[in-house]
Amino acid sequence: MSHTSPATYLFWSVMSCLLGGFLVFHLWKFDRFKCMRWDNGPYAGAFKRLMTYTYLLSVPCIMTYSIGFAVIKYKEGLVVLPGFGIIPRPWQLWSETHQNAILPLYLLFTIAWALEMVTHLEELCFWLFLVNSGSVKQDWFRSLYFKTWIGGSLIAVIYMPLVTVFTRSDPLKCEAFTFLAGSLGSLSLTLWFIPILWTFPSFLQTLKHNHVDIRTIVRLTTFHELNCLRIVFRLAFVCPLLVLAVDGIRPHQHINESMIWTELLACISAIGCVISSAITLVVFFPRSVESELQSRNATREKTPSRPAVRRDSDLSDVDSLASPYPQKQAPSAMYSDPEAQSPMHEYPPLESEHQPKSATLEVPSGPQPVFSPNRRAASGVVVQGNVTLTEQAVHAHGQRMSTVHPFVHNFTSPIDLMDGAQQMRWYVKREYGRRVV
């Protein structure tokens, strides 16, 4: 903290503000901030609310931590110490107001880190449950993975702030032990993700063999690629802080005494933290550009512009008098043939003028029949009927008979889950053919 230059915290501040801006932009494009409401969506239960607000609270905490220390570091400035040269002012020489702000800022950082571990642990347990669940009767909210997430989340939320509080007497040791506790927790979660990413391609092949909807497979493939990328930036966030923490708790510090290594590792950690959090935002709240375009086009089609039709009656007497062309006369005065061209046919004829009148009246008909019972012909032969299911019914029946968990068929996000196994209903669609009166 005190041995880090003001530019390091300025870089953290800029990156965290970019993350906050991306958060606002993405949520606005996602659903106009509707996801932040207390009751949003059919599965807006306690679990979804907890995961939504857990992630959304971590971003402002990181922004407050980085901006607060950046302001303090620039106000305190640098100092010349004999034997050390020009260095950032040590915390012992800070004003009392700035010294009192050290613990609250670090508590905000530890809370944000603990909330981030809660979200990462939930994703880890969810993907383990999804990959290993072969029976459709298993319920996420009653599984061992869900209970593991609850226990791990409670531990993360409790032990992270306690480490900061118990080491608050020495800010340098407080920083080192906070980084050590958070880095070990996040590193363990990140390493547990690697086996899942390794086995996920075979899981996707199993879904293809079970004839899962191609849109679901595409969505899961996208999330797999995003998780692979996020693992890299998680390691970039955790490993530099782990190196600084291990060096900070040792009696002889070598890396923390080097300005270049301290600033380089801190900047790499900031990049990894911001980008991994941005990817988490995309995974939790995935946008569908196709649905957005369809919704936008549907809104435009609701208000079509009517073309302007110019009629002869629209011309006023003033327009006809002011016109340099001769006025229109009656057909009998201009043409000897009554069937010749006349001003009445100056415009294209209507579609109804080309259609011959029919003696029968046809009632608007629907689609072809998809349900027909058994019939007995005049010869006594029984003609078997048939039943054709609609596309939605076939899809629902496939989900009922499939060995894949319903979460896979209805997957949209790791936090947008249904409470219990969803009961799929499928119906026979009865439609009738044309009727001629």
N, C-alpha and C positions, 0 to 999 in steps of 0.2 A: 504494500500500500504506500507507505511513505518513501520507499526506495524506487517507486515507479514514477516516471516523468509525467507531467501534466498532459503531454501529447497522447500518452497511452489511454488515459481515461477520455480524452477528447475523441479518440478513434472509437472507443466503446460507445460513447454517446451518439456519434453519428450513425453507427451501425444499428444501435437499438432504435433510434428514431426512424431509420429506414424500415426496420421491421414493424414498427407501429404504423407507419404509413401504408405499408403493404397489407397489414391486418385490416385497416379501415377500408382500403380499396377492394380487397378480396371479399370481405363480408358484404359490402354494398353491391358488388356484382353478383354475389352468390344468391341473396334473397332480400336485399334492401334491409339488412339488419334484423330480419324476422327471426333468425336463429337465436338471437339474444333474448327473445321474449321468454317468459316463464312457461307458457303453454304454447308450444310450437310443434306442429306435426302430429301424426297419429301415435307416435311412440315417444312423446316428450314426457318421459317419466323421470323419477329421481336420478336414475343412472345417467341419462343423457344430460340433464341439467348440471349434475355434478361434474361430468367430464367437460362440458362446454365452459362453465365458469372457472373450472380449475385451469384450463389453458389460457383463457382470456385474462385472468388475473396475473398470470406469470409475466406477461409482456410488460404491463405498466410497472411492475416491481423492478424488472431489469432496467427499464428506462430511468426510473427514479434513482436507482443505485448508481448508474454510470454518470448521469448528469449531475447528481449531487456531489460525487467525488471529483468530477471535472471542475466544477465551480470552486470547491475547496482548494484543489491543487493549484489552480491558477491564481486564486487570491493569496495563498501563502507564498507562492513563487519559489525561487531558488535561493540558496544560501551558500556562502563560502566558508568551508570548515578547514582548518589547518590539517594537512595530511590526507585530506579527501578531495580537496578541490571544490568545484562548483557542483552541488548536488541538490536534489529537491529537499525542501525544508523538512527535517524529521518531525514526527508527530508530537514529540515532547515540546517543540517550540511553537506549536500551533496555538491559536487563541482558544479560550475556554469554550466558546460557542462551537467551533469546529471540532474540538475534541469530544464534546458531548454528542455530536452528530455521527460519530464513528459507529457506535453500536446500533442505532436505529437503521442506518444504511446497510450495515452488514446483515441485520436481521431481515431486511427486505430481500437481500440477495439470497440468503439461505431459504427463505420462504418460496421465492421464485424457483430455486433449484429443486426444492422438495416437491413442489407442484409439477415441475417438469418430469421428475422421476415417477410421479403418480401416473401421468399420461403415458410415459414409456412402458411402465410395468403393465398398464392395462392393455396396450397394444401387444406386448409380448405374450401375456396370458390369453388374449383373444385369438391371436394367430396360432398359438399352440392348441387351443381348443378347436379351432376351425380345421386345422390340418389333421388332428388325431381323432376327430369325431366321425365315426363311421355310421352311427345309428341316428336316425332322425328323431328318436325319442329323447335324446339328451338335451338338457336345458342349460343354457349358459349361466343363468342366475342361480342354479342349484348345483353347479359343477364345482369340482375341486379347484379349477383354474380361477373361477370368480372369487372363491374364498381366499385363495392365495393372494389375489390382487388386493382384497380388502385388508388382509394382514400386513402385506408389504407396504401398502399406502399408509397405514397407520404408523408403521415404524419409520418411514421416510419423513412424514410430517412431524413426528415427535423428536427423532434423534438429531435432525439437522439443526433446528433452532437451539436445542440443548447444548450441542457442541459449541456453538457461537457464544451462548450465555456463560458457559462454564470457563471459557478461556478469554473472557472480555477484559481481564486485568492487563494483559499485554496485547495490544492491537496487532503486533507482528505475529505472535503465536496464534492469535485468534484467526488471522487471515490464513496462516499455514494449515491449521487443523480444520478450518472450514473447507478449504480447497481439498484437503486430503479426504475428508468424510464424503463430500459430494462427488469427488472424482472416482473413488472406489465404488460407490453405489452406481453411478452412471456407467462406469466401465463394465461392471458385471452384467448390467442389463444389455449393454451393447454387444458384449461377447455372446450372450445367450441368443441374440437375434441371428447370429451367423448360421447356426444349424437350420433355422427355419428358412432362411433365404436359400440355403443349399438344397433343401428338399422341396421347395415350393414349385419348381418346374415339373417335377413328377406329380405333384398334387394337381397342377393344371392339366396334365395329360389324363389323369383319372377323371377329371370333370368333363373333358372332351369325350371320353369313352362313355360317360353316363348321359351324354346328349344334353348338357347344361346349355342354357341360352348363350349365344355367342356374345351378346352385349355384356353379360356377367363375366365371361372369360376375359374379354377385352379390359373390363374395369379391374379385375384382379391382376391381370398382367401389368397394367399401368401402376397399380399400387406396389407390385413387386419391384418394378424398376425404381420407383421413388424411394422405397425402403432401402434398396441397395445403395442409392446415392446418399441417403440420409445417414447410413452407417458410416460412410467415409467422413462426413462432416461432424458426426458425433465423436468419432475418434479424434478429429482435429480440435474439437472443443475440450475433450476430457484430458487427453494425454499431455498437452502443455501445462495445464493447471496441476496435474499430478506430479509432473517433474518439479515445478516450482514449490509444491507443497512438501514433497519428500526432501528437497534441498533446504526448505525453510525450517523444518523441525530438527535438522541435524545441528550439532554444535558448530561445525565449520561449514559455512555456506560459500559455495563457489559460483553457482549459477546466478543466485540472487544478487551477488556483488558485481556481476557484469551487466552493464546497462544495455548492451546490445542484445544479449540473450534474454534478459527480462522483458524488454519491449517486444522482441520478435515473438516470443512465446505467448505473451499477452495478446498481441494483435491476431495471431493465428487462432487463438482460442475465441476471440470475439467473432471472427469470420465463421468459424464452425458453429458457434452458438446461434448466430442469427440465421444462417442458411438452414440449419437443421430445424429450427423452430418454424421457419417459413414453410418448409416441406411438411412439417406436422400440421400446419394450418391447411395446406392443400389436401392432405389425406383426410383430416377430420371433416372438412367442408368442401367436398369435391364439386367443382363447377361442371356443368354440362353445356357446352357452347351450342350444341345442336338443339337442345331444349330451349335455350335462350333465344335462338334465332327463330324457332318455330313459334314461340310465344310472341315475339315481336312481329312476325308476319301475320299472325292471327289477329293481333291488335290493329294492324293496318287494314286488314280486310274487313273489319267491322265497320269502318267508316269509308266506303268507296266513294269516289268522286263521280257524279253523274255527268255524262257528256252533254254539252250544250247542243240543242237541236234548234235549227233555224227554220222557221216556218214563214209562209207568205203572209199569214195574218199578223205576224210581228212587225211588218213594215207599216209604218204610219204614213199618213197622207203627206206629211212634210218630207219624209224620205223619198216618196215616189215623185214628188214635184221637184225635189232638188237633184234627182238622179239625172245624169246626162243621157242615159239610154231611154229608148221609148218604153212606155208603160205597157204592161201585159194587157192583152185584150181577150175577149171570149173566144173559145175554140171555133165557134161557127163563123166568126168574122175573120179569122186568120187562116183556117184550113178548110178545104172543100171535103176532105176525107175525114169522117168522124173518128176513124181509128188511127189517124195520124198522130204524130207527137203533139202533145199539149203541155201547157205548164203544169197540169196536175200530175204528170209523170216526169217532171223535171228532176225529182229526187229519186233515189233508189227505192224500189217497191219494198213493202214490208214482207217479212217472212211468211206471214199468214196468207198473203195474196198468192203465193206459189203453191200452197198446200191445197189439194182438192178436199172438198167437204165429204166426210164419210157419213154413211147412213147410220152407222152404229156408234155408240158412245163408249169409249174405253175409260175404265177407271184406272188411276195410277196404280201400278203394280209394284210389289216388293221383290226381293230376291227370289231365286228359285227355291222350291221346297227342299228342306234338309231332313224332314221327318215324314215317313210314310209307313202306315201299318200294313200288316199282311192282308191280301185281298184274294178272294176266290173268283176265278174267271168263270165265264158261262159254260165252259167245257168241264168245269169241276176241278181244274188244276189250281193249286194254291200258289199265288205269287208272293214270294217272301218280300217283306218290307225292309227298309234300311234306315239307320240313324247315323247322321253325320254331326259330329261335335264341332262347335266353333273353335277358333284358334285359341281363345282364352281358356276354353274348357279342356282342350288337349294339353295346353301348357300346365294347367292346374292338376290334371290327372297325372301328368308326368312327374310333377313334384310329389304327389301323394305316393306314387309307386316307386319313386327313386330312392336309392340308398344314400343319397347325399343330404347333408343337413339343410333344413330350410333357410338357415342364415346364408348359405351359398347362393340359393336361387334369388333371394331378396336382398343381397348385399349391396349396400351403397356406401357405408362408412363404418369404421370400427366403433363409433359411438351411437350410430343410428340403428339401434337394435330393438327387436320386438320382445315384449315381456311374455315368455313362454313360447311354446311351439305354435306357430300360426296355423290355424285350421283353414285349409284351402277348400273352396267350394267350386264345384263344376256343375254346369247345367247343360240341358239339351235345349238348343235353340229351335223353336218352332216358327216357321215362316210359311207364307202361302204364296201361291203363284198368281197369275193374272186372272182377272174376272172380266168377262165380256158381257155387257148388258145388251 
